[in-house]
Amino acid sequence: MGNLLVSLKNTAEAMRVFQRGMSVVQSNVSNSSTPGYAKQTQLLEAMRMDLDWGLPGGVKSGGTQDGRSEFAESAVRQRAQANGYSDTLAAQMQQVESIYDIGSDSGVGGALNKFFASFSALTVAPNDVSARQVALNRADELARSFQSMDASLSAAADSVDKALTAQVDAINGVVSGIAALNKEFRSDFRVKEDAGIQAKMNNLLESLAGMGNFSVMREADGSATIYLGGQTLLAVGERTYPLRAETSGGQDARLLDSAGNDITTQVGGGRLKALFETRNEVLPEKQIQINRLAQAVADEVNAVLTSGVDMNGMTPQKNLFSYDAGLGSARTLAVTDLTPQELAVASVDSPGGNDVAVKVAELGQAKKVDGYTFTQFYATQAAEIGRRVTSAQEDQSSSNALLLQARQFREDLQGVNLDEEAIVLMQFQRAYQASAQLVKVLNEMTETTINMVR
């Protein structure tokens, strides 16, 4: 009688284990499309069987095994970091490229062409007041095109500043989310085995990886400690150390830690790196070059015109162009209040002639900046940005493919395969049915035995 009851007990325990296994399968199937979820496997352990010693055997639960691969997760985070950088850099370079208008009749290049063309026309009728006024108008258009270019570059810098601030705020938000999960891990050791919490944690870590070069250390209790560049602590346990973007003052943008220290040099990847690279390297360099071009045009034209005489045979008392190099040559470039009659297009030796007008017109073809004409130099700046765009887009395409490959590799290792789950479910179902049949037989035998005793 005792053996029958023991067998009944063991069979009932086996049914509970198989039911647990079917629940695990159900959870896997339900979460097959849940981001960050890793398949769970119900482990079975055979109990010792030695009938001579009263050990009836049976099966018990060996716990649930998490199919997550830290190697695969780390590979995805590395690819996400590279992808975040290339995606953001490509987008930023496209925005900078849009500033450069290389049309023959528009932008700085078009304004340069029109300006020198107006002086070429002036060589035909140097004393025509209308032609002189056209030249002054073209000079004003040229100055305004430089001002517009400068304003566009400044607006681009402001846009990047806003993007940097938003990105740092997003990083702090993700880090706060990680700290909240750390609290759950530390409050209950069983949370470490919770597939749902683990999915949330790994989703946050992957999101963080795309933003920058963050190092992750998973503690024994399941919590995550986060560093920027392996140096600056951002989160440990429930505590966070927020970052701050400093973009004011017209200087280079900076990344500050919670103590106010400049840690910009620690940024080495992700969207943060692309934004800082655009803001602190690309845009300032383009600003320098457009200022150089504006100053070179103004200086060369002013130098030629000051050597001539106006319609009254007088040497000019003022320049055609003015600027303030300290505030930015392109930003401050302007045409003085020179009148058409004061425009000195004739030489001292030939009053009323066109010698100086010819020299100004020839400046359009003279190689005055780094071995280029003014329009060629502007075109090289636009071309350089174009090359950056092409390179960034190629890197973007490559990084997207590598990230997709890493995610697929992770999915193959730890994702839920519905066909496999169907097979496992059938195995547990049949084992459960067999145990149920055994319970039925044992129950009948027990009833028979009781009746015999009666």
C-alpha positions in Angstrom: 0.0 0.0 0.0 2.8 2.4 1.0 4.6 1.8 -2.4 1.4 2.6 -4.3 1.0 5.9 -2.4 4.7 6.8 -3.0 4.3 6.0 -6.7 1.2 8.2 -6.8 3.0 11.0 -5.1 5.9 10.8 -7.5 3.7 10.7 -10.5 1.8 13.7 -9.3 5.0 15.6 -8.8 6.1 14.6 -12.3 2.8 16.0 -13.7 3.5 19.3 -11.9 7.0 19.5 -13.5 5.6 18.7 -16.9 2.9 21.4 -16.4 5.6 23.8 -15.5 7.5 22.9 -18.7 4.4 23.6 -20.8 4.0 27.0 -19.0 7.6 27.8 -20.0 6.8 26.9 -23.6 3.7 29.0 -23.5 5.7 32.0 -22.2 8.3 31.5 -25.0 5.6 31.4 -27.7 3.9 34.4 -26.3 7.1 36.4 -26.2 8.5 35.2 -29.6 8.3 38.7 -30.9 9.1 40.6 -27.7 12.2 42.7 -28.1 15.1 41.6 -25.9 13.4 38.3 -24.9 15.6 35.2 -24.7 14.2 31.7 -24.9 13.8 29.8 -21.6 14.3 26.1 -21.2 12.7 24.0 -18.4 15.4 21.7 -17.0 14.5 18.2 -15.7 16.5 16.3 -13.1 16.1 12.6 -12.5 15.7 11.7 -8.8 17.7 8.9 -7.4 16.1 5.5 -7.7 17.1 2.6 -5.4 14.1 0.5 -4.5 16.1 -1.5 -2.0 16.7 1.6 0.0 13.2 3.1 -0.5 14.2 5.6 -3.2 11.5 5.4 -5.8 13.1 7.8 -8.4 11.0 10.2 -10.4 11.7 13.6 -11.9 12.0 17.1 -10.5 12.4 20.6 -11.8 16.0 21.7 -12.4 14.9 25.3 -12.7 14.7 27.4 -15.8 17.7 27.9 -18.0 18.0 31.4 -19.7 19.1 31.1 -23.3 20.7 34.5 -23.4 24.2 34.7 -24.8 26.3 37.6 -23.4 28.7 37.2 -26.3 25.9 37.8 -28.8 24.5 40.7 -26.7 28.0 42.3 -26.5 28.5 41.9 -30.3 25.1 43.6 -31.0 26.0 46.5 -28.6 29.3 47.0 -30.4 27.6 47.1 -33.8 24.9 49.4 -32.4 27.6 51.8 -31.3 29.2 51.9 -34.8 25.8 52.1 -36.4 24.7 55.0 -34.2 27.8 56.9 -35.2 27.6 56.3 -38.9 23.8 57.0 -39.1 24.1 60.3 -37.2 27.3 61.4 -39.1 25.7 60.7 -42.4 22.6 62.8 -41.4 24.7 65.7 -40.1 26.9 65.8 -43.2 23.9 65.9 -45.5 22.6 68.9 -43.6 25.9 70.7 -43.9 26.1 69.8 -47.6 22.7 71.4 -48.2 24.2 74.7 -47.1 26.6 74.8 -50.0 24.8 76.0 -53.1 27.1 75.4 -56.0 24.7 76.7 -58.7 26.3 79.0 -61.3 23.7 81.7 -60.5 23.1 81.2 -56.8 24.9 81.0 -53.5 28.4 82.4 -52.9 29.7 80.9 -56.1 27.0 82.5 -58.2 27.4 85.8 -56.4 31.1 85.7 -57.2 30.5 85.0 -60.9 28.0 87.9 -61.1 30.2 90.3 -59.3 33.2 89.8 -61.6 30.9 89.7 -64.6 29.6 93.2 -63.6 33.2 94.6 -63.7 33.8 92.8 -67.0 30.7 94.6 -68.4 32.0 97.9 -66.8 35.2 97.6 -68.9 33.0 98.3 -72.0 31.5 101.5 -70.6 33.6 102.5 -67.6 31.9 105.9 -67.2 28.3 104.6 -67.5 26.7 105.4 -64.1 24.2 102.6 -64.6 26.9 100.0 -65.2 28.7 101.4 -62.1 25.5 101.0 -60.0 25.1 97.4 -61.2 28.6 96.7 -60.1 27.8 98.1 -56.6 24.6 96.1 -56.5 26.5 92.9 -57.4 29.0 93.7 -54.6 26.2 94.1 -52.2 24.7 90.8 -53.3 28.1 89.1 -52.8 28.4 90.5 -49.3 24.9 89.3 -48.4 25.6 85.9 -49.8 28.6 85.6 -47.5 26.5 86.7 -44.6 23.8 84.2 -45.5 26.4 81.4 -45.7 27.7 82.4 -42.3 24.2 82.5 -40.9 23.5 79.0 -42.3 26.7 77.6 -40.7 25.8 79.2 -37.4 22.2 77.8 -37.6 23.7 74.4 -38.3 25.8 74.7 -35.2 22.8 75.7 -33.2 20.9 72.7 -34.5 23.7 70.4 -33.5 23.8 72.0 -30.1 20.1 71.2 -29.6 20.7 67.6 -30.8 23.6 67.2 -28.4 21.5 68.4 -25.5 18.6 66.1 -26.5 21.0 63.2 -26.9 22.6 63.7 -23.4 19.1 64.0 -21.9 18.2 60.7 -23.6 21.3 59.1 -22.2 20.5 60.2 -18.7 16.9 58.8 -19.2 18.2 55.4 -20.2 20.7 55.3 -17.4 17.9 56.2 -14.9 15.9 53.3 -16.4 18.8 51.0 -15.8 19.2 52.2 -12.2 15.5 51.5 -11.6 16.0 47.9 -12.8 19.1 47.6 -10.7 16.9 48.4 -7.7 14.7 45.5 -8.6 17.6 43.1 -9.0 19.1 44.1 -5.6 15.7 43.9 -3.8 15.0 40.3 -4.7 17.6 37.8 -5.8 14.9 35.9 -7.8 14.5 38.8 -10.2 17.8 37.7 -11.8 16.0 34.7 -13.2 13.1 36.9 -14.5 13.1 36.7 -18.3 11.0 39.8 -18.6 13.2 42.0 -16.4 16.3 40.7 -18.3 14.7 41.6 -21.6 14.1 45.2 -20.4 17.6 45.5 -19.1 19.2 44.3 -22.4 16.9 46.6 -24.4 18.1 49.5 -22.4 21.7 48.5 -22.8 21.4 48.1 -26.5 19.7 51.5 -26.8 22.5 53.1 -24.7 25.2 51.5 -26.9 23.9 53.3 -30.0 24.3 56.6 -28.1 28.0 56.3 -27.2 31.0 54.2 -26.1 29.6 52.9 -22.8 31.1 50.1 -20.9 28.8 47.6 -19.1 29.7 45.5 -16.1 27.0 43.0 -15.0 27.2 42.2 -11.3 26.6 38.9 -9.7 23.1 40.1 -8.6 22.2 40.9 -12.2 22.5 44.7 -11.8 24.5 46.7 -14.4 27.3 49.3 -13.7 27.7 51.8 -16.5 30.8 53.8 -17.5 31.5 56.2 -20.3 34.6 55.3 -22.2 35.5 52.9 -19.3 36.3 55.9 -17.1 33.4 58.0 -16.0 30.8 56.3 -13.8 27.2 56.8 -14.8 25.3 54.2 -12.8 26.1 51.8 -10.0 23.2 50.1 -8.2 20.4 52.6 -7.7 22.7 55.6 -8.0 23.1 57.6 -11.2 25.6 60.3 -12.1 24.0 62.4 -14.9 25.9 64.0 -17.8 25.4 67.5 -19.1 26.0 69.1 -22.5 27.5 72.6 -22.4 26.8 74.4 -25.7 26.8 78.1 -24.7 29.3 80.9 -25.2 30.1 80.3 -28.9 32.9 77.9 -28.0 33.3 74.2 -28.7 30.5 72.1 -27.2 31.6 70.1 -24.2 30.3 67.1 -22.2 30.5 67.5 -18.5 30.2 64.8 -15.8 28.1 65.1 -12.7 30.9 67.1 -11.0 31.2 69.5 -13.8 34.4 68.1 -15.2 35.0 68.2 -19.0 35.0 64.6 -20.3 34.5 65.4 -24.0 37.7 63.6 -24.9 36.2 60.3 -23.5 33.5 60.3 -26.2 34.7 57.7 -28.7 31.6 56.3 -30.5 27.9 56.3 -31.1 25.7 59.3 -31.9 27.5 61.4 -29.3 30.8 61.2 -31.2 29.1 62.0 -34.5 27.5 65.1 -33.0 30.6 66.3 -31.3 32.7 65.7 -34.4 30.2 67.8 -36.5 29.9 70.6 -33.9 33.6 70.9 -32.9 35.5 69.9 -36.0 33.5 70.1 -39.2 31.5 73.2 -38.8 34.3 75.4 -37.2 36.6 74.3 -40.1 34.0 75.3 -42.7 33.5 78.6 -40.8 37.2 79.3 -41.0 37.4 78.6 -44.7 34.4 80.8 -45.6 35.9 83.6 -43.5 39.2 83.2 -45.4 37.4 83.4 -48.7 35.4 86.5 -47.7 38.5 88.2 -46.4 40.5 87.3 -49.5 37.8 88.6 -51.9 37.5 91.9 -50.0 41.2 92.4 -49.6 42.0 91.7 -53.2 39.2 93.8 -54.7 39.9 96.7 -52.3 43.6 96.6 -53.1 43.0 96.9 -56.8 40.4 99.6 -56.5 42.5 101.8 -54.2 45.1 102.0 -56.9 42.7 103.7 -59.3 40.8 107.0 -59.6 37.1 107.8 -59.8 35.1 109.7 -62.4 36.5 113.0 -61.0 40.1 111.7 -61.3 40.4 111.5 -57.5 41.9 108.5 -55.6 39.3 106.7 -53.5 38.8 107.7 -49.9 37.1 104.5 -48.8 37.1 100.8 -49.7 34.4 99.0 -51.6 34.2 96.3 -48.9 34.5 96.4 -45.2 34.6 93.6 -42.5 35.6 92.9 -39.0 37.9 89.9 -38.9 37.5 89.6 -35.1 33.7 89.1 -35.4 33.9 87.0 -38.5 34.8 88.2 -42.0 31.9 86.5 -43.7 29.4 87.6 -41.0 30.4 91.3 -41.1 31.3 91.6 -44.8 29.4 94.7 -46.2 29.6 97.3 -49.0 30.5 100.8 -47.9 28.4 103.8 -48.9 30.6 104.3 -52.0 28.6 106.1 -54.8 28.8 105.0 -58.5 30.8 108.1 -59.3 33.4 107.3 -56.5 34.0 103.8 -57.9 37.7 103.9 -59.0 37.7 101.9 -62.2 40.3 104.0 -64.1 44.1 104.1 -63.6 46.0 107.2 -62.5 47.6 107.3 -65.9 44.4 107.0 -67.8 41.6 108.9 -66.1 38.2 108.0 -67.5 39.6 104.6 -68.8 38.9 101.1 -67.7 42.3 99.8 -66.6 41.3 99.1 -63.0 38.0 97.6 -64.0 39.9 95.1 -66.2 42.1 94.2 -63.2 39.1 93.6 -61.0 37.4 91.5 -63.7 40.7 89.5 -64.0 40.6 88.7 -60.3 37.8 86.3 -61.0 40.3 84.0 -62.8 43.3 84.7 -60.6 44.4 81.9 -58.2 44.5 83.8 -55.0 43.5 81.3 -52.3 45.6 78.1 -51.9 46.2 77.9 -55.6 42.5 78.2 -56.5 40.4 81.0 -57.9 37.7 82.3 -55.5 35.0 80.2 -57.1 37.2 77.2 -57.3 38.1 77.5 -53.6 34.4 77.6 -52.7 33.7 74.6 -54.9 36.5 72.6 -53.2 34.9 73.3 -49.8 31.6 72.0 -51.1 33.3 69.0 -52.7 35.0 68.2 -49.5 31.7 68.0 -47.7 30.3 65.9 -50.6 33.1 63.4 -50.1 32.3 63.3 -46.4 28.7 62.6 -47.2 29.7 59.8 -49.6 32.1 58.3 -47.1 29.5 58.5 -44.2 26.8 56.9 -46.3 29.1 54.1 -47.3 30.0 53.5 -43.6 26.3 53.8 -42.8 25.4 51.1 -45.3 28.2 48.8 -44.0 27.3 49.4 -40.3 23.6 48.7 -40.9 24.5 45.4 -42.6 26.8 44.4 -39.8 24.3 45.3 -37.1 21.6 43.3 -38.9 24.0 40.4 -39.1 24.8 40.6 -35.4 21.2 40.7 -34.5 20.4 37.7 -36.6 23.3 35.8 -35.0 21.9 36.7 -31.6 18.4 35.6 -32.7 19.8 32.3 -33.9 21.4 31.7 -30.6 18.8 32.9 -28.1 15.6 33.7 -30.0 12.4 31.6 -29.8 12.0 29.0 -32.6 8.3 28.2 -32.8 9.0 24.8 -34.5 11.3 23.8 -31.6 8.8 25.0 -29.1 6.1 22.9 -30.8 8.2 19.8 -30.5 9.0 20.5 -26.8 5.4 21.2 -26.1 4.4 17.8 -27.6 7.0 16.1 -25.5 5.7 17.6 -22.3 2.1 17.0 -23.3 2.8 13.3 -24.0 4.7 12.9 -20.8 1.9 14.6 -18.9 -0.7 12.4 -20.5 1.4 9.3 -19.7 1.7 10.4 -16.1 -2.0 11.1 -15.9 -2.7 7.6 -17.2 -0.3 6.2 -14.6 -2.2 8.2 -11.9 -5.4 6.6 -13.1 -4.0 3.1 -13.0 -2.5 3.7 -9.5 -5.8 5.1 -8.3 -7.6 2.0 -9.5 -5.0 -0.3 -7.9 -5.4 1.7 -4.7 -9.1 1.4 -4.7 -8.8 -2.4 -5.4 -6.4 -2.7 -2.5 -8.7 -0.8 -0.1 -11.7 -2.9 -1.2 -9.7 -6.1 -0.5 -8.9 -4.9 3.0 -12.5 -4.2 3.7 
